[in-house]
Amino acid sequence: MSYAATERVIETPLLDAHRKARATIATWFGCGLPDDFGGDWLAEYRAARDSVALIDKNYRAYLRFSGPDRVRYLNAILTNGIKDLATGDGIVSLFLNPQGRIQAEIETYATAESLFCVSYAMIRETLVPALDKFIIMDDVTLTDETELFGTMALEGPGTADLVKKLTSIDLANLKELSLEETSLAGIFCGVTKRSPGGIAGAEFLTKRGDLPQLWEILHNPVAKAGGRAMGYKALSALRLEQGIPWFGYDFGDQQIPHEAGLEHSHISYTKGCYTGQEIVERVRSRGQVNRVRVLLKFTTSEPAPAGAALTADGKEVGQVTRTAFSPALQTSIGMAYVRRENSAVGSELSCGGARAAVITSPIVSHK
């Protein structure tokens, strides 16, 4: 199943603001989000690389777990360590089925009175019941707060300076995925540090009704800093260059963590039992899987479609998941799953009439 293709498109609460900015709206993560603003996605890409970009992140689901057993409960069903989170800390995990296949990617943030989880709106209707059914003897209350909150982000080398000017928060002093409360022009929000590509960025979580005002508050200083709003055409290309896979596109319920390359970032091997752990441990002890996620460079600038077959010596050995034109390489790149014997850097494959080669990830990073 491709989570990226859902029947019902969820509208961003910033839709009116995007339309005023002449944005093209497209479906990303099952949500109607900006593809580009005014048709110049390369300028948006450059803003994220060279200055600062403002991004609508309203494709998320927000779930809160309260009650005295909340830590024990989540620690028993997610793949990463929840019990050691201090207030303000965050961590990314996977929610697996008993066969070890990935059902969700979930970030968990510890507050004084609850655990606040962030996942994807496109799986909300199945995720909430799936999590709820594990609450049996635990004193835990699950509250779906998706309709209450929303998120936007600043990304790029100018982000830290801008955040410090606007909020007095020094991102250099925050841990990755830490959450700190602040206010911006009277709007209360939580600021999370996130560093794709190795440079500190910031996400602003606020009440849904305050999102349009906060977008305008951030937009003006972003423009003064030489940046601009960025849509998902540019963001997808940048994330591919950074080697960052997307849930629902590059991994999901057809993969186990080791196939998706998430075994070091999303899993604790010392936390104890969790759903799907037996499969994860079996794969780790065996030392390999039959297929793995790789990054490809194509010989053509026109990206191959998702699902395109990859062949070697006339035999199908893999499938493309997501592609984009790479401004850094001036050709198309993409992620794919291929057989392990075809996954070494330099391995050459065919994709339709084009050739593709496995390359080192990431292509770009900030130092």
C-alpha positions in Angstrom: 0.0 0.0 0.0 1.2 3.5 -0.8 0.2 5.8 2.0 1.0 8.8 -0.3 -2.1 8.0 -2.4 -5.2 8.4 -0.2 -8.8 8.8 -1.4 -9.6 11.9 0.8 -7.2 14.8 0.5 -6.8 16.6 3.8 -6.6 20.4 3.4 -4.0 22.5 5.2 -5.3 25.3 7.5 -3.0 27.6 5.6 -4.7 27.0 2.3 -6.0 30.6 1.9 -2.6 32.1 2.6 -1.0 29.8 0.0 -3.6 30.6 -2.6 -2.9 34.4 -2.1 0.8 33.6 -2.6 0.0 31.9 -6.0 1.0 28.5 -4.7 0.2 25.4 -6.7 -1.4 22.9 -4.4 -0.7 19.2 -4.8 -1.2 16.0 -2.7 1.7 15.2 -0.4 1.4 12.8 2.5 -2.3 12.5 1.7 -2.7 16.3 2.3 -3.2 19.3 0.0 0.1 21.2 0.5 2.1 23.7 -1.6 3.9 22.1 -4.5 5.6 25.4 -5.2 5.0 29.1 -4.8 4.7 31.0 -8.1 6.3 28.2 -10.1 9.9 28.8 -9.1 10.7 25.7 -7.1 14.4 26.1 -7.7 14.5 29.4 -5.9 12.7 27.8 -3.0 15.4 25.0 -3.0 18.2 27.6 -3.0 16.5 29.4 0.0 16.7 26.2 2.0 20.3 25.6 1.0 21.6 29.2 1.3 19.4 31.2 3.6 16.1 30.2 5.2 12.9 28.6 4.0 9.4 28.6 5.6 7.6 25.3 5.3 4.0 24.2 5.9 4.2 21.0 7.9 0.4 20.4 8.3 0.3 16.7 7.3 0.6 15.5 10.9 -1.5 13.7 13.5 -1.2 14.7 17.1 -1.9 12.2 19.9 -1.6 12.7 23.6 -1.2 9.9 26.2 -1.9 10.7 29.8 -2.2 8.5 32.9 0.2 6.9 35.3 1.0 4.0 33.0 1.7 6.1 29.8 5.4 5.5 29.8 5.2 1.8 30.4 2.5 1.5 27.7 4.3 3.3 24.9 7.6 1.8 25.8 6.0 -1.6 25.3 4.7 -0.9 21.8 7.3 1.4 20.2 10.7 0.5 19.0 12.7 3.2 20.7 13.3 3.9 24.4 10.5 6.0 25.9 11.1 5.4 29.6 14.3 7.5 29.7 12.8 10.7 28.2 13.1 13.7 30.4 10.6 16.5 30.2 11.2 18.4 26.9 13.0 15.5 25.2 11.8 13.8 22.0 12.6 10.6 20.2 11.6 9.0 16.9 10.3 5.4 16.9 8.5 2.9 14.7 5.2 1.1 15.4 5.4 -2.4 14.0 3.0 -5.2 13.6 3.9 -8.7 15.0 5.5 -9.6 11.7 7.9 -6.6 12.1 6.4 -4.5 9.3 6.3 -0.8 9.7 2.8 0.6 10.5 3.8 4.1 11.5 6.7 6.4 12.2 6.0 8.2 15.5 7.8 11.0 17.4 7.3 11.1 21.1 7.8 14.1 23.3 7.8 14.1 27.1 5.8 16.8 28.9 5.3 17.1 32.7 1.9 15.4 32.6 1.8 13.5 29.3 3.5 11.9 26.3 2.8 13.9 23.1 3.1 11.8 19.9 3.3 13.1 16.4 2.6 10.9 13.3 0.8 11.3 10.0 -2.7 12.5 9.3 -3.0 10.1 6.4 -2.9 7.1 8.7 -4.8 8.7 11.6 -8.0 6.7 11.1 -6.2 3.4 11.4 -3.4 4.4 13.7 -5.6 5.6 16.6 -7.6 2.3 16.9 -4.4 0.3 16.5 -2.8 2.1 19.4 -5.9 2.1 21.5 -6.4 -1.7 21.3 -3.1 -2.2 23.2 -4.5 -0.2 26.2 -5.9 -3.2 28.1 -5.0 -3.2 31.8 -2.9 0.0 31.6 -4.2 3.3 33.2 -3.7 5.3 30.1 -5.9 7.8 28.2 -5.3 8.3 24.5 -6.6 11.7 23.2 -6.6 12.6 19.5 -5.6 16.3 19.3 -5.1 16.4 15.6 -7.8 19.1 15.1 -6.2 21.3 17.8 -2.7 21.8 16.5 -0.6 22.5 13.4 3.1 23.0 12.6 5.3 25.1 10.3 9.1 25.0 10.1 12.1 27.2 9.3 15.0 25.4 7.6 18.4 26.5 6.2 21.7 28.1 7.4 19.9 31.4 8.4 17.4 29.6 10.7 19.4 29.7 14.0 20.0 33.5 13.9 16.4 34.2 12.9 15.0 32.0 15.7 17.2 33.7 18.3 16.0 37.1 17.1 12.4 36.1 17.2 12.3 34.0 20.4 15.6 34.3 22.2 16.0 30.5 21.9 19.5 29.4 21.0 19.1 26.3 18.9 22.8 25.4 19.5 21.9 24.8 23.2 19.0 22.4 22.4 19.2 18.7 21.9 17.9 17.2 18.6 14.1 16.8 18.8 13.9 18.7 22.1 10.7 20.8 22.6 10.8 24.2 24.3 7.9 26.5 24.9 7.9 30.1 23.8 5.7 32.8 22.3 5.9 34.8 19.1 4.1 38.1 19.0 1.7 36.9 21.6 1.2 33.5 20.0 2.1 30.6 22.3 4.0 27.8 20.5 6.4 24.9 21.1 9.7 25.0 19.3 11.3 21.7 18.3 14.9 21.5 17.0 15.3 19.4 13.9 18.5 19.3 11.8 18.0 17.7 8.4 21.3 17.9 6.4 23.2 18.6 9.6 22.1 22.2 10.2 19.7 23.3 13.0 16.2 24.0 11.9 13.1 24.8 14.0 9.5 23.6 13.9 6.7 25.7 15.5 3.8 23.8 17.0 0.8 26.0 17.8 -3.0 26.0 18.0 -4.6 25.4 14.7 -6.5 28.7 14.8 -3.2 30.7 15.2 -1.5 29.1 12.2 -2.4 31.8 9.6 -1.2 34.6 11.8 2.0 32.8 12.8 2.7 32.1 9.1 2.5 35.8 8.4 4.6 36.7 11.5 7.4 34.3 10.2 7.0 35.1 6.5 8.2 38.8 6.8 11.5 38.2 8.6 12.2 35.2 6.4 11.9 37.4 3.3 14.1 40.1 5.0 16.7 37.4 5.6 16.8 36.5 1.9 14.6 33.5 2.2 11.1 32.5 1.1 8.3 29.9 1.5 9.1 26.5 0.1 6.8 23.9 -1.3 7.1 20.1 -1.4 8.6 19.8 -4.9 11.7 21.5 -3.6 11.5 19.8 -0.3 11.3 16.3 -1.8 14.3 17.0 -4.0 16.3 18.3 -1.0 15.4 15.4 1.2 16.5 12.9 -1.5 19.8 14.7 -1.8 20.2 14.5 2.0 19.4 10.8 1.9 16.3 11.2 4.2 13.5 8.6 3.5 9.8 9.6 3.8 7.3 7.5 5.5 4.5 6.4 3.1 6.8 7.0 0.1 10.2 5.3 0.9 9.1 3.0 3.7 5.9 1.7 5.2 3.9 -1.5 5.7 5.8 -3.4 3.0 9.1 -3.1 4.8 10.8 -4.1 8.0 13.2 -1.6 9.7 16.4 -3.2 8.4 15.2 -3.1 4.8 14.4 0.6 5.2 17.7 1.4 6.8 16.2 2.6 10.0 17.7 0.1 12.4 20.2 2.6 13.8 18.0 5.7 14.0 14.6 4.3 15.1 15.3 1.3 17.3 16.7 0.6 20.8 18.3 -2.8 21.3 18.4 -2.5 25.1 14.9 -1.3 26.0 13.1 -4.6 26.4 10.2 -6.2 24.6 7.9 -4.4 22.1 5.6 -5.4 19.3 7.6 -6.9 16.4 10.8 -7.2 18.5 11.2 -10.9 17.7 11.5 -10.2 14.0 13.9 -7.2 14.5 16.2 -9.3 16.7 16.1 -12.3 14.3 17.2 -10.0 11.4 19.9 -8.4 13.5 21.3 -11.8 14.6 21.2 -13.1 11.0 23.0 -9.9 9.9 21.3 -9.1 6.6 18.1 -8.8 4.7 17.4 -9.7 1.1 16.6 -6.2 -0.1 17.7 -2.8 1.0 16.8 0.9 0.4 19.4 2.7 -1.8 19.8 6.1 -3.4 20.1 6.2 -7.2 21.4 8.6 -9.8 19.7 8.4 -13.2 21.2 9.2 -16.6 18.2 11.3 -17.5 16.8 14.6 -16.0 13.2 13.4 -16.2 12.4 11.5 -12.9 11.2 7.9 -13.2 7.7 7.3 -11.8 7.3 5.7 -8.4 6.9 2.0 -8.7 9.1 1.8 -11.8 11.0 -1.5 -12.1 14.8 -1.8 -11.9 16.6 -4.5 -13.8 20.0 -6.0 -14.0 21.1 -8.5 -16.7 17.5 -8.5 -17.9 16.1 -9.6 -14.5 14.0 -7.4 -12.2 15.9 -6.7 -9.0 14.1 -3.7 -7.5 11.6 -0.9 -7.6 11.7 2.9 -7.4 9.9 4.6 -4.5 10.4 8.3 -5.0 12.3 10.5 -7.5 13.1 14.1 -8.2 15.4 16.3 -10.2 18.5 17.0 -8.2 19.8 20.6 -8.6 23.1 19.5 -7.0 23.8 16.8 -9.6 21.8 18.3 -12.5 20.1 15.0 -13.2 17.3 12.9 -11.6 17.8 10.9 -8.4 15.6 8.6 -6.4 15.2 6.1 -3.7 14.6 2.4 -4.4 14.6 -1.0 -2.9 17.0 -3.5 -4.6 18.3 -6.9 -3.9 21.3 -6.8 -1.6 23.7 -8.1 -4.3 22.8 -5.1 -6.4 23.0 -2.5 -3.6 26.7 -1.7 -3.5 27.7 1.8 -4.4 28.5 1.9 -8.1 26.1 -0.9 -9.0 24.4 -0.2 -12.4 20.8 -0.9 -13.1 18.3 -0.2 -15.9 15.0 1.6 -15.5 13.0 1.7 -18.7 15.2 3.4 -21.2 17.4 5.0 -18.6 20.4 3.8 -16.6 20.8 4.2 -12.9 23.7 3.8 -10.5 23.7 3.3 -6.7 25.4 6.3 -5.2 26.6 7.4 -1.7 24.1 9.2 0.5 23.9 12.0 1.3 24.7 14.0 -1.8 24.4 17.4 0.1 24.9 18.3 3.7 25.7 21.4 5.7 28.9 21.7 7.6 
